[in-house]
Each structure stands twice: as C-alpha cells, then as structure tokens.
Amino acid sequence: MPERTERDWDDDTEYHAALARAERLTRFSMKTMSGVTVLIILAVLSPLLLMALFILILLGMNF
C-alpha cells in the first residue's frame, strides 16, 4: 500500500471526478425520463385525437 503524505489529505481530484460523473449521469437520466414522458403522452393522446377527428368527419364537420 502506498504511503500517504500530508498533501493526499488535500487532494480532492477523485471527489471532483466522481461529482462530474454523477452530474453527467443525472443529466442523462433527466433527458431519458423526459423523452419517455413525451412518448407516453403521445401514445395516450394520439388515439384520442384520431377518435376526435373521426367523430368530426362522421358528423360532417369538415374543416
């Protein structure tokens, strides 16, 4: 095991690297969750919009 020196206690390089990795992972996770949310909203709203359009066409309300 390497010997520790006084300067090792002040070395925050590993901490800053871990913090940067965590921030990147958080940004990636937020983008992923946003994308999935948009896809779910589209999957729910698309059939509803198509049904509304079909009903309007059946009622003869051309626009």
FITIRO-210912 format. One record per atom (N, C-alpha, C, CB): residue number from 1; residue in three letters; chain; atom name; x, y, z. Coordinates in steps of 0.2 Angstrom, whole numbers, padded with zeros to 4 digits, m for minus. Glycine has a CB too. Layout:
N
<i:NUM	aa:ALA	ch:A	at:CA	xx:X	yy:Y	zz:Z>
...
# end
This chain:
63
<i:1	aa:MET	ch:A	at:N	xx:0004	yy:m0006	zz:0000>
<i:1	aa:MET	ch:A	at:CA	xx:0000	yy:0000	zz:0000>
<i:1	aa:MET	ch:A	at:C	xx:0004	yy:0006	zz:0000>
<i:1	aa:MET	ch:A	at:CB	xx:m0005	yy:0000	zz:0006>
<i:2	aa:PRO	ch:A	at:N	xx:0003	yy:0011	zz:m0004>
<i:2	aa:PRO	ch:A	at:CA	xx:0007	yy:0017	zz:m0005>
<i:2	aa:PRO	ch:A	at:C	xx:0006	yy:0021	zz:0002>
<i:2	aa:PRO	ch:A	at:CB	xx:0006	yy:0021	zz:m0011>
<i:3	aa:GLU	ch:A	at:N	xx:0012	yy:0024	zz:0003>
<i:3	aa:GLU	ch:A	at:CA	xx:0012	yy:0029	zz:0009>
<i:3	aa:GLU	ch:A	at:C	xx:0008	yy:0035	zz:0008>
<i:3	aa:GLU	ch:A	at:CB	xx:0019	yy:0030	zz:0012>
<i:4	aa:ARG	ch:A	at:N	xx:0004	yy:0037	zz:0013>
<i:4	aa:ARG	ch:A	at:CA	xx:0001	yy:0044	zz:0012>
<i:4	aa:ARG	ch:A	at:C	xx:0005	yy:0049	zz:0014>
<i:4	aa:ARG	ch:A	at:CB	xx:m0006	yy:0043	zz:0016>
<i:5	aa:THR	ch:A	at:N	xx:0004	yy:0055	zz:0011>
<i:5	aa:THR	ch:A	at:CA	xx:0008	yy:0061	zz:0013>
<i:5	aa:THR	ch:A	at:C	xx:0003	yy:0066	zz:0015>
<i:5	aa:THR	ch:A	at:CB	xx:0012	yy:0064	zz:0007>
<i:6	aa:GLU	ch:A	at:N	xx:0005	yy:0072	zz:0018>
<i:6	aa:GLU	ch:A	at:CA	xx:0001	yy:0077	zz:0020>
<i:6	aa:GLU	ch:A	at:C	xx:m0003	yy:0080	zz:0014>
<i:6	aa:GLU	ch:A	at:CB	xx:0005	yy:0083	zz:0023>
<i:7	aa:ARG	ch:A	at:N	xx:m0001	yy:0080	zz:0008>
<i:7	aa:ARG	ch:A	at:CA	xx:m0004	yy:0083	zz:0003>
<i:7	aa:ARG	ch:A	at:C	xx:m0010	yy:0078	zz:0000>
<i:7	aa:ARG	ch:A	at:CB	xx:0001	yy:0084	zz:m0003>
<i:8	aa:ASP	ch:A	at:N	xx:m0010	yy:0072	zz:0002>
<i:8	aa:ASP	ch:A	at:CA	xx:m0015	yy:0067	zz:0000>
<i:8	aa:ASP	ch:A	at:C	xx:m0022	yy:0070	zz:0003>
<i:8	aa:ASP	ch:A	at:CB	xx:m0013	yy:0060	zz:0002>
<i:9	aa:TRP	ch:A	at:N	xx:m0021	yy:0072	zz:0009>
<i:9	aa:TRP	ch:A	at:CA	xx:m0027	yy:0074	zz:0013>
<i:9	aa:TRP	ch:A	at:C	xx:m0031	yy:0080	zz:0009>
<i:9	aa:TRP	ch:A	at:CB	xx:m0026	yy:0076	zz:0020>
<i:10	aa:ASP	ch:A	at:N	xx:m0027	yy:0084	zz:0006>
<i:10	aa:ASP	ch:A	at:CA	xx:m0030	yy:0090	zz:0002>
<i:10	aa:ASP	ch:A	at:C	xx:m0032	yy:0088	zz:m0005>
<i:10	aa:ASP	ch:A	at:CB	xx:m0025	yy:0096	zz:0002>
<i:11	aa:ASP	ch:A	at:N	xx:m0030	yy:0082	zz:m0007>
<i:11	aa:ASP	ch:A	at:CA	xx:m0031	yy:0081	zz:m0014>
<i:11	aa:ASP	ch:A	at:C	xx:m0038	yy:0078	zz:m0015>
<i:11	aa:ASP	ch:A	at:CB	xx:m0026	yy:0075	zz:m0017>
<i:12	aa:ASP	ch:A	at:N	xx:m0042	yy:0083	zz:m0019>
<i:12	aa:ASP	ch:A	at:CA	xx:m0049	yy:0081	zz:m0020>
<i:12	aa:ASP	ch:A	at:C	xx:m0051	yy:0079	zz:m0027>
<i:12	aa:ASP	ch:A	at:CB	xx:m0054	yy:0088	zz:m0018>
<i:13	aa:THR	ch:A	at:N	xx:m0046	yy:0077	zz:m0030>
<i:13	aa:THR	ch:A	at:CA	xx:m0046	yy:0075	zz:m0038>
<i:13	aa:THR	ch:A	at:C	xx:m0051	yy:0070	zz:m0039>
<i:13	aa:THR	ch:A	at:CB	xx:m0040	yy:0073	zz:m0040>
<i:14	aa:GLU	ch:A	at:N	xx:m0051	yy:0064	zz:m0034>
<i:14	aa:GLU	ch:A	at:CA	xx:m0056	yy:0059	zz:m0035>
<i:14	aa:GLU	ch:A	at:C	xx:m0063	yy:0061	zz:m0034>
<i:14	aa:GLU	ch:A	at:CB	xx:m0054	yy:0053	zz:m0031>
<i:15	aa:TYR	ch:A	at:N	xx:m0064	yy:0065	zz:m0029>
<i:15	aa:TYR	ch:A	at:CA	xx:m0070	yy:0068	zz:m0027>
<i:15	aa:TYR	ch:A	at:C	xx:m0073	yy:0072	zz:m0033>
<i:15	aa:TYR	ch:A	at:CB	xx:m0070	yy:0072	zz:m0021>
<i:16	aa:HIS	ch:A	at:N	xx:m0069	yy:0076	zz:m0036>
<i:16	aa:HIS	ch:A	at:CA	xx:m0072	yy:0080	zz:m0041>
<i:16	aa:HIS	ch:A	at:C	xx:m0073	yy:0076	zz:m0047>
<i:16	aa:HIS	ch:A	at:CB	xx:m0067	yy:0086	zz:m0043>
<i:17	aa:ALA	ch:A	at:N	xx:m0069	yy:0071	zz:m0049>
<i:17	aa:ALA	ch:A	at:CA	xx:m0071	yy:0067	zz:m0054>
<i:17	aa:ALA	ch:A	at:C	xx:m0077	yy:0063	zz:m0053>
<i:17	aa:ALA	ch:A	at:CB	xx:m0065	yy:0062	zz:m0055>
<i:18	aa:ALA	ch:A	at:N	xx:m0078	yy:0060	zz:m0047>
<i:18	aa:ALA	ch:A	at:CA	xx:m0085	yy:0057	zz:m0045>
<i:18	aa:ALA	ch:A	at:C	xx:m0091	yy:0062	zz:m0046>
<i:18	aa:ALA	ch:A	at:CB	xx:m0084	yy:0054	zz:m0038>
<i:19	aa:LEU	ch:A	at:N	xx:m0090	yy:0068	zz:m0044>
<i:19	aa:LEU	ch:A	at:CA	xx:m0095	yy:0073	zz:m0044>
<i:19	aa:LEU	ch:A	at:C	xx:m0097	yy:0074	zz:m0051>
<i:19	aa:LEU	ch:A	at:CB	xx:m0093	yy:0079	zz:m0041>
<i:20	aa:ALA	ch:A	at:N	xx:m0092	yy:0075	zz:m0056>
<i:20	aa:ALA	ch:A	at:CA	xx:m0093	yy:0076	zz:m0063>
<i:20	aa:ALA	ch:A	at:C	xx:m0097	yy:0070	zz:m0066>
<i:20	aa:ALA	ch:A	at:CB	xx:m0086	yy:0077	zz:m0067>
<i:21	aa:ARG	ch:A	at:N	xx:m0095	yy:0064	zz:m0064>
<i:21	aa:ARG	ch:A	at:CA	xx:m0098	yy:0058	zz:m0067>
<i:21	aa:ARG	ch:A	at:C	xx:m0105	yy:0058	zz:m0065>
<i:21	aa:ARG	ch:A	at:CB	xx:m0094	yy:0051	zz:m0065>
<i:22	aa:ALA	ch:A	at:N	xx:m0107	yy:0059	zz:m0058>
<i:22	aa:ALA	ch:A	at:CA	xx:m0113	yy:0060	zz:m0056>
<i:22	aa:ALA	ch:A	at:C	xx:m0118	yy:0065	zz:m0059>
<i:22	aa:ALA	ch:A	at:CB	xx:m0113	yy:0061	zz:m0048>
<i:23	aa:GLU	ch:A	at:N	xx:m0115	yy:0071	zz:m0061>
<i:23	aa:GLU	ch:A	at:CA	xx:m0118	yy:0076	zz:m0064>
<i:23	aa:GLU	ch:A	at:C	xx:m0120	yy:0074	zz:m0071>
<i:23	aa:GLU	ch:A	at:CB	xx:m0114	yy:0082	zz:m0064>
<i:24	aa:ARG	ch:A	at:N	xx:m0115	yy:0071	zz:m0075>
<i:24	aa:ARG	ch:A	at:CA	xx:m0117	yy:0068	zz:m0081>
<i:24	aa:ARG	ch:A	at:C	xx:m0122	yy:0063	zz:m0081>
<i:24	aa:ARG	ch:A	at:CB	xx:m0110	yy:0065	zz:m0085>
<i:25	aa:LEU	ch:A	at:N	xx:m0122	yy:0058	zz:m0077>
<i:25	aa:LEU	ch:A	at:CA	xx:m0127	yy:0053	zz:m0076>
<i:25	aa:LEU	ch:A	at:C	xx:m0134	yy:0056	zz:m0075>
<i:25	aa:LEU	ch:A	at:CB	xx:m0125	yy:0048	zz:m0071>
<i:26	aa:THR	ch:A	at:N	xx:m0134	yy:0061	zz:m0070>
<i:26	aa:THR	ch:A	at:CA	xx:m0140	yy:0064	zz:m0069>
<i:26	aa:THR	ch:A	at:C	xx:m0143	yy:0068	zz:m0075>
<i:26	aa:THR	ch:A	at:CB	xx:m0139	yy:0070	zz:m0063>
<i:27	aa:ARG	ch:A	at:N	xx:m0139	yy:0071	zz:m0079>
<i:27	aa:ARG	ch:A	at:CA	xx:m0142	yy:0075	zz:m0085>
<i:27	aa:ARG	ch:A	at:C	xx:m0144	yy:0069	zz:m0090>
<i:27	aa:ARG	ch:A	at:CB	xx:m0136	yy:0079	zz:m0088>
<i:28	aa:PHE	ch:A	at:N	xx:m0141	yy:0064	zz:m0090>
<i:28	aa:PHE	ch:A	at:CA	xx:m0143	yy:0059	zz:m0095>
<i:28	aa:PHE	ch:A	at:C	xx:m0149	yy:0056	zz:m0093>
<i:28	aa:PHE	ch:A	at:CB	xx:m0138	yy:0053	zz:m0096>
<i:29	aa:SER	ch:A	at:N	xx:m0150	yy:0054	zz:m0086>
<i:29	aa:SER	ch:A	at:CA	xx:m0156	yy:0052	zz:m0083>
<i:29	aa:SER	ch:A	at:C	xx:m0162	yy:0056	zz:m0084>
<i:29	aa:SER	ch:A	at:CB	xx:m0155	yy:0050	zz:m0076>
<i:30	aa:MET	ch:A	at:N	xx:m0161	yy:0063	zz:m0083>
<i:30	aa:MET	ch:A	at:CA	xx:m0166	yy:0068	zz:m0084>
<i:30	aa:MET	ch:A	at:C	xx:m0169	yy:0068	zz:m0091>
<i:30	aa:MET	ch:A	at:CB	xx:m0164	yy:0075	zz:m0082>
<i:31	aa:LYS	ch:A	at:N	xx:m0164	yy:0068	zz:m0096>
<i:31	aa:LYS	ch:A	at:CA	xx:m0166	yy:0068	zz:m0103>
<i:31	aa:LYS	ch:A	at:C	xx:m0169	yy:0061	zz:m0105>
<i:31	aa:LYS	ch:A	at:CB	xx:m0159	yy:0068	zz:m0108>
<i:32	aa:THR	ch:A	at:N	xx:m0167	yy:0056	zz:m0102>
<i:32	aa:THR	ch:A	at:CA	xx:m0171	yy:0049	zz:m0104>
<i:32	aa:THR	ch:A	at:C	xx:m0178	yy:0050	zz:m0101>
<i:32	aa:THR	ch:A	at:CB	xx:m0167	yy:0044	zz:m0101>
<i:33	aa:MET	ch:A	at:N	xx:m0179	yy:0052	zz:m0095>
<i:33	aa:MET	ch:A	at:CA	xx:m0185	yy:0052	zz:m0092>
<i:33	aa:MET	ch:A	at:C	xx:m0190	yy:0057	zz:m0096>
<i:33	aa:MET	ch:A	at:CB	xx:m0185	yy:0055	zz:m0085>
<i:34	aa:SER	ch:A	at:N	xx:m0187	yy:0063	zz:m0098>
<i:34	aa:SER	ch:A	at:CA	xx:m0191	yy:0067	zz:m0102>
<i:34	aa:SER	ch:A	at:C	xx:m0193	yy:0064	zz:m0109>
<i:34	aa:SER	ch:A	at:CB	xx:m0187	yy:0074	zz:m0103>
<i:35	aa:GLY	ch:A	at:N	xx:m0189	yy:0061	zz:m0112>
<i:35	aa:GLY	ch:A	at:CA	xx:m0190	yy:0058	zz:m0118>
<i:35	aa:GLY	ch:A	at:C	xx:m0196	yy:0052	zz:m0117>
<i:35	aa:GLY	ch:A	at:CB	xx:m0184	yy:0054	zz:m0121>
<i:36	aa:VAL	ch:A	at:N	xx:m0195	yy:0048	zz:m0112>
<i:36	aa:VAL	ch:A	at:CA	xx:m0200	yy:0043	zz:m0111>
<i:36	aa:VAL	ch:A	at:C	xx:m0207	yy:0046	zz:m0109>
<i:36	aa:VAL	ch:A	at:CB	xx:m0198	yy:0038	zz:m0105>
<i:37	aa:THR	ch:A	at:N	xx:m0207	yy:0052	zz:m0105>
<i:37	aa:THR	ch:A	at:CA	xx:m0213	yy:0055	zz:m0104>
<i:37	aa:THR	ch:A	at:C	xx:m0217	yy:0058	zz:m0110>
<i:37	aa:THR	ch:A	at:CB	xx:m0212	yy:0061	zz:m0099>
<i:38	aa:VAL	ch:A	at:N	xx:m0213	yy:0061	zz:m0115>
<i:38	aa:VAL	ch:A	at:CA	xx:m0216	yy:0063	zz:m0121>
<i:38	aa:VAL	ch:A	at:C	xx:m0219	yy:0057	zz:m0125>
<i:38	aa:VAL	ch:A	at:CB	xx:m0210	yy:0067	zz:m0125>
<i:39	aa:LEU	ch:A	at:N	xx:m0215	yy:0052	zz:m0125>
<i:39	aa:LEU	ch:A	at:CA	xx:m0218	yy:0046	zz:m0129>
<i:39	aa:LEU	ch:A	at:C	xx:m0224	yy:0043	zz:m0126>
<i:39	aa:LEU	ch:A	at:CB	xx:m0212	yy:0041	zz:m0129>
<i:40	aa:ILE	ch:A	at:N	xx:m0224	yy:0043	zz:m0119>
<i:40	aa:ILE	ch:A	at:CA	xx:m0231	yy:0041	zz:m0116>
<i:40	aa:ILE	ch:A	at:C	xx:m0236	yy:0046	zz:m0117>
<i:40	aa:ILE	ch:A	at:CB	xx:m0229	yy:0040	zz:m0108>
<i:41	aa:ILE	ch:A	at:N	xx:m0235	yy:0052	zz:m0117>
<i:41	aa:ILE	ch:A	at:CA	xx:m0240	yy:0057	zz:m0119>
<i:41	aa:ILE	ch:A	at:C	xx:m0243	yy:0056	zz:m0126>
<i:41	aa:ILE	ch:A	at:CB	xx:m0238	yy:0064	zz:m0117>
<i:42	aa:LEU	ch:A	at:N	xx:m0238	yy:0055	zz:m0130>
<i:42	aa:LEU	ch:A	at:CA	xx:m0240	yy:0055	zz:m0137>
<i:42	aa:LEU	ch:A	at:C	xx:m0244	yy:0048	zz:m0138>
<i:42	aa:LEU	ch:A	at:CB	xx:m0234	yy:0055	zz:m0142>
<i:43	aa:ALA	ch:A	at:N	xx:m0242	yy:0043	zz:m0135>
<i:43	aa:ALA	ch:A	at:CA	xx:m0245	yy:0037	zz:m0136>
<i:43	aa:ALA	ch:A	at:C	xx:m0253	yy:0037	zz:m0133>
<i:43	aa:ALA	ch:A	at:CB	xx:m0242	yy:0031	zz:m0132>
<i:44	aa:VAL	ch:A	at:N	xx:m0254	yy:0041	zz:m0128>
<i:44	aa:VAL	ch:A	at:CA	xx:m0260	yy:0042	zz:m0125>
<i:44	aa:VAL	ch:A	at:C	xx:m0265	yy:0047	zz:m0129>
<i:44	aa:VAL	ch:A	at:CB	xx:m0260	yy:0044	zz:m0118>
<i:45	aa:LEU	ch:A	at:N	xx:m0262	yy:0052	zz:m0131>
<i:45	aa:LEU	ch:A	at:CA	xx:m0265	yy:0057	zz:m0135>
<i:45	aa:LEU	ch:A	at:C	xx:m0267	yy:0056	zz:m0142>
<i:45	aa:LEU	ch:A	at:CB	xx:m0262	yy:0064	zz:m0134>
<i:46	aa:SER	ch:A	at:N	xx:m0263	yy:0052	zz:m0145>
<i:46	aa:SER	ch:A	at:CA	xx:m0264	yy:0050	zz:m0152>
<i:46	aa:SER	ch:A	at:C	xx:m0270	yy:0047	zz:m0154>
<i:46	aa:SER	ch:A	at:CB	xx:m0258	yy:0046	zz:m0155>
<i:47	aa:PRO	ch:A	at:N	xx:m0272	yy:0042	zz:m0150>
<i:47	aa:PRO	ch:A	at:CA	xx:m0278	yy:0038	zz:m0152>
<i:47	aa:PRO	ch:A	at:C	xx:m0284	yy:0043	zz:m0150>
<i:47	aa:PRO	ch:A	at:CB	xx:m0279	yy:0032	zz:m0148>
<i:48	aa:LEU	ch:A	at:N	xx:m0283	yy:0047	zz:m0145>
<i:48	aa:LEU	ch:A	at:CA	xx:m0289	yy:0052	zz:m0143>
<i:48	aa:LEU	ch:A	at:C	xx:m0290	yy:0057	zz:m0149>
<i:48	aa:LEU	ch:A	at:CB	xx:m0288	yy:0055	zz:m0137>
<i:49	aa:LEU	ch:A	at:N	xx:m0284	yy:0059	zz:m0151>
<i:49	aa:LEU	ch:A	at:CA	xx:m0285	yy:0064	zz:m0157>
<i:49	aa:LEU	ch:A	at:C	xx:m0288	yy:0061	zz:m0163>
<i:49	aa:LEU	ch:A	at:CB	xx:m0278	yy:0068	zz:m0158>
<i:50	aa:LEU	ch:A	at:N	xx:m0286	yy:0055	zz:m0165>
<i:50	aa:LEU	ch:A	at:CA	xx:m0288	yy:0052	zz:m0170>
<i:50	aa:LEU	ch:A	at:C	xx:m0296	yy:0050	zz:m0170>
<i:50	aa:LEU	ch:A	at:CB	xx:m0285	yy:0045	zz:m0172>
<i:51	aa:MET	ch:A	at:N	xx:m0298	yy:0048	zz:m0164>
<i:51	aa:MET	ch:A	at:CA	xx:m0305	yy:0047	zz:m0162>
<i:51	aa:MET	ch:A	at:C	xx:m0309	yy:0054	zz:m0163>
<i:51	aa:MET	ch:A	at:CB	xx:m0306	yy:0044	zz:m0155>
<i:52	aa:ALA	ch:A	at:N	xx:m0306	yy:0059	zz:m0161>
<i:52	aa:ALA	ch:A	at:CA	xx:m0310	yy:0066	zz:m0161>
<i:52	aa:ALA	ch:A	at:C	xx:m0310	yy:0068	zz:m0169>
<i:52	aa:ALA	ch:A	at:CB	xx:m0306	yy:0071	zz:m0157>
<i:53	aa:LEU	ch:A	at:N	xx:m0305	yy:0067	zz:m0172>
<i:53	aa:LEU	ch:A	at:CA	xx:m0305	yy:0068	zz:m0180>
<i:53	aa:LEU	ch:A	at:C	xx:m0310	yy:0064	zz:m0183>
<i:53	aa:LEU	ch:A	at:CB	xx:m0298	yy:0067	zz:m0183>
<i:54	aa:PHE	ch:A	at:N	xx:m0311	yy:0057	zz:m0181>
<i:54	aa:PHE	ch:A	at:CA	xx:m0315	yy:0053	zz:m0185>
<i:54	aa:PHE	ch:A	at:C	xx:m0322	yy:0055	zz:m0183>
<i:54	aa:PHE	ch:A	at:CB	xx:m0314	yy:0046	zz:m0182>
<i:55	aa:ILE	ch:A	at:N	xx:m0324	yy:0057	zz:m0177>
<i:55	aa:ILE	ch:A	at:CA	xx:m0330	yy:0059	zz:m0175>
<i:55	aa:ILE	ch:A	at:C	xx:m0332	yy:0065	zz:m0179>
<i:55	aa:ILE	ch:A	at:CB	xx:m0331	yy:0060	zz:m0167>
<i:56	aa:LEU	ch:A	at:N	xx:m0328	yy:0070	zz:m0179>
<i:56	aa:LEU	ch:A	at:CA	xx:m0329	yy:0076	zz:m0183>
<i:56	aa:LEU	ch:A	at:C	xx:m0331	yy:0075	zz:m0190>
<i:56	aa:LEU	ch:A	at:CB	xx:m0324	yy:0081	zz:m0182>
<i:57	aa:ILE	ch:A	at:N	xx:m0327	yy:0070	zz:m0193>
<i:57	aa:ILE	ch:A	at:CA	xx:m0328	yy:0068	zz:m0200>
<i:57	aa:ILE	ch:A	at:C	xx:m0335	yy:0065	zz:m0201>
<i:57	aa:ILE	ch:A	at:CB	xx:m0323	yy:0063	zz:m0203>
<i:58	aa:LEU	ch:A	at:N	xx:m0337	yy:0060	zz:m0196>
<i:58	aa:LEU	ch:A	at:CA	xx:m0343	yy:0057	zz:m0196>
<i:58	aa:LEU	ch:A	at:C	xx:m0349	yy:0062	zz:m0195>
<i:58	aa:LEU	ch:A	at:CB	xx:m0344	yy:0052	zz:m0191>
<i:59	aa:LEU	ch:A	at:N	xx:m0348	yy:0067	zz:m0191>
<i:59	aa:LEU	ch:A	at:CA	xx:m0353	yy:0072	zz:m0190>
<i:59	aa:LEU	ch:A	at:C	xx:m0354	yy:0077	zz:m0196>
<i:59	aa:LEU	ch:A	at:CB	xx:m0352	yy:0076	zz:m0184>
<i:60	aa:GLY	ch:A	at:N	xx:m0349	yy:0076	zz:m0201>
<i:60	aa:GLY	ch:A	at:CA	xx:m0349	yy:0081	zz:m0207>
<i:60	aa:GLY	ch:A	at:C	xx:m0347	yy:0088	zz:m0205>
<i:60	aa:GLY	ch:A	at:CB	xx:m0356	yy:0081	zz:m0209>
<i:61	aa:MET	ch:A	at:N	xx:m0343	yy:0088	zz:m0200>
<i:61	aa:MET	ch:A	at:CA	xx:m0340	yy:0095	zz:m0199>
<i:61	aa:MET	ch:A	at:C	xx:m0333	yy:0095	zz:m0202>
<i:61	aa:MET	ch:A	at:CB	xx:m0339	yy:0096	zz:m0191>
<i:62	aa:ASN	ch:A	at:N	xx:m0333	yy:0097	zz:m0209>
<i:62	aa:ASN	ch:A	at:CA	xx:m0326	yy:0097	zz:m0212>
<i:62	aa:ASN	ch:A	at:C	xx:m0323	yy:0104	zz:m0210>
<i:62	aa:ASN	ch:A	at:CB	xx:m0327	yy:0096	zz:m0220>
<i:63	aa:PHE	ch:A	at:N	xx:m0316	yy:0103	zz:m0209>
<i:63	aa:PHE	ch:A	at:CA	xx:m0313	yy:0109	zz:m0208>
<i:63	aa:PHE	ch:A	at:C	xx:m0307	yy:0110	zz:m0212>
<i:63	aa:PHE	ch:A	at:CB	xx:m0311	yy:0109	zz:m0200>
# end
